[in-house]
């Protein structure tokens, strides 16, 4: 019996749990379509405080508890919850932390002020997602990252986690979406994002501006394939990554039935 190819979706947002941009719905459809077409699928997203646990029937995964995510000499407990995607036999895992995610706003407070720790939250989410996959012991053939908050994952896969057996054969797809914030992630973002002594300063060069475009740029730089998930994308990113030698690139197509994504996953997992 041929083993199913495994696809892991790591996203900022996904319908019906959180919809910040139109790509939330596309991720939902991609996960279901991949599952229906013979792939084994799992999904990871943040458990922001606005995600209604009761309505979506989230419950803690006890067997995955006990992970601490170490960042800049501090340990942050990682709580993992799970729900089944409605109308599909798919597991969606939610990463939570009391201090970083249990607030009733996403990236800005009630006065529309940018949270000072959004940079730390991003690093926690990216490292936490990869540590969760290690805990699964579930080697993905393809990891599809979408949303600026996942922008460090392709870098970590190519550096800190490249010798981890669970990621030995993983290929990474990164989706560049529309910019959704104008603030910066702070002057200490690169220091916080440097999660291991083996990482070099030049590894973080694409992220140096510490803004929305920089997170997309970094993710696309280190990914094995790039897709464009919105019509209105930063023009600089279209120029940089619209056609790039050695990488498969999918342009945005509002009329797509998503079979081009399935073909991309198939090609990468060969």
ABEGO torsion letter per residue (X at the ends): XBBBBBBBBBBABBOAABBABAAAAAAAAAAAAAAAAGBBBBBBBBBBAABBAAAAGBBBBAAABGBBBBBGGBBBBBBBBBBBBBGBBBBBBBBBBAAAABBABAABBAAGBBBAAAAAAAAAAAAAAAAAAAAAGBBBABBBBBEAAAAAAAAAAABAAAABAAAAABBBBBBBBBBABABBAEAAAAAAABABAABBAAAAAAAAAGBAAAAAAAAAAABABBBBABABBBAAAAAAAABBBGBBBBBBBAABAGAAAAAAAAAAAX
